[in-house]
Amino acid sequence: MSSRVQLKVVLLGQMDCGKTCLVTRYMSGTFLPRSQTTIGAAFCQRNVRVRQRNIVVGIWDTAGMEQFRSMSSQYYRGAKAAVVCYDVTVGESFGDARFWIKEVQKSEPNCKVYLCGCKVDLVRNGEKRREVDEHNAADFAEEYETTFTETSSKTGENVDKLFLKIVEDYADLLPSLEEDESAVTALEESNKSAFSKCPC
């Protein structure tokens, strides 16, 4: 049974840059070498326990095709985190990522952005040549105050680490458990005081 989503995460980026494989690896620990093209957006949900809290994470995997670009804004509206993906072996996809970072920061200033270079295994094993320099991507991420990482959905490199970072960053913004308990205690004391003064 689904629970109310607390942390809305949206994945953005060019078609075939690795978004769906990234979500699949995180959700099921598996790799799909030939995933179907996302139409509109796909949704999945996971409960994550961090900082002694259970947080319901909802992930929207958006379509990367040009004709669906105008629809993407409805999916990142109200998002607490956006993972902007690009393929480290396709330079054009990094240009698209730059567009999405600027778009999200303009439209959703309270949404924390994570820049993610995907398919790094293709470079590691020599199958393809890197077209996006890691240091240039890191410099760009720093300029726009985003968190940067490179991942491999095939090997699992940095995938869990990325999503754990997202959930931890969100949890750090929540009131501490001590503050929650203090608020509950204060409310209980207030209710007791109001009841004792009741003339009935």
Secondary structure in CASP SS format (residue, H / E / C, confidence):
PFRMAT SS
TARGET T0000
AUTHOR 0000-0000-0000
METHOD secondary structure of the structure
MODEL  1
M C 1.00
S C 1.00
S C 1.00
R C 1.00
V C 1.00
Q C 1.00
L E 1.00
K E 1.00
V E 1.00
V E 1.00
L E 1.00
L E 1.00
G E 1.00
Q C 1.00
M C 1.00
D C 1.00
C C 1.00
G C 1.00
K H 1.00
T H 1.00
C H 1.00
L H 1.00
V H 1.00
T H 1.00
R H 1.00
Y H 1.00
M H 1.00
S H 1.00
G C 1.00
T C 1.00
F C 1.00
L C 1.00
P C 1.00
R C 1.00
S C 1.00
Q C 1.00
T C 1.00
T C 1.00
I C 1.00
G C 1.00
A E 1.00
A E 1.00
F E 1.00
C E 1.00
Q E 1.00
R E 1.00
N E 1.00
V E 1.00
R E 1.00
V E 1.00
R C 1.00
Q C 1.00
R E 1.00
N E 1.00
I E 1.00
V E 1.00
V E 1.00
G E 1.00
I E 1.00
W E 1.00
D E 1.00
T E 1.00
A C 1.00
G C 1.00
M C 1.00
E H 1.00
Q H 1.00
F H 1.00
R H 1.00
S H 1.00
M H 1.00
S H 1.00
S H 1.00
Q H 1.00
Y H 1.00
Y H 1.00
R C 1.00
G C 1.00
A C 1.00
K C 1.00
A E 1.00
A E 1.00
V E 1.00
V E 1.00
C E 1.00
Y E 1.00
D E 1.00
V C 1.00
T C 1.00
V C 1.00
G H 1.00
E H 1.00
S H 1.00
F H 1.00
G H 1.00
D H 1.00
A H 1.00
R H 1.00
F H 1.00
W H 1.00
I H 1.00
K H 1.00
E H 1.00
V H 1.00
Q H 1.00
K H 1.00
S H 1.00
E C 1.00
P C 1.00
N C 1.00
C C 1.00
K E 1.00
V E 1.00
Y E 1.00
L E 1.00
C E 1.00
G E 1.00
C E 1.00
K C 1.00
V C 1.00
D H 1.00
L H 1.00
V H 1.00
R H 1.00
N C 1.00
G C 1.00
E C 1.00
K C 1.00
R C 1.00
R C 1.00
E C 1.00
V C 1.00
D C 1.00
E H 1.00
H H 1.00
N H 1.00
A H 1.00
A H 1.00
D H 1.00
F H 1.00
A H 1.00
E H 1.00
E H 1.00
Y C 1.00
E C 1.00
T C 1.00
T E 1.00
F E 1.00
T E 1.00
E E 1.00
T C 1.00
S C 1.00
S C 1.00
K C 1.00
T C 1.00
G C 1.00
E C 1.00
N C 1.00
V H 1.00
D H 1.00
K H 1.00
L H 1.00
F H 1.00
L H 1.00
K H 1.00
I H 1.00
V H 1.00
E H 1.00
D H 1.00
Y H 1.00
A H 1.00
D H 1.00
L H 1.00
L C 1.00
P C 1.00
S C 1.00
L H 1.00
E H 1.00
E H 1.00
D H 1.00
E H 1.00
S H 1.00
A H 1.00
V H 1.00
T H 1.00
A H 1.00
L H 1.00
E H 1.00
E H 1.00
S H 1.00
N H 1.00
K H 1.00
S H 1.00
A H 1.00
F H 1.00
S H 1.00
K C 1.00
C C 1.00
P C 1.00
C C 1.00
END
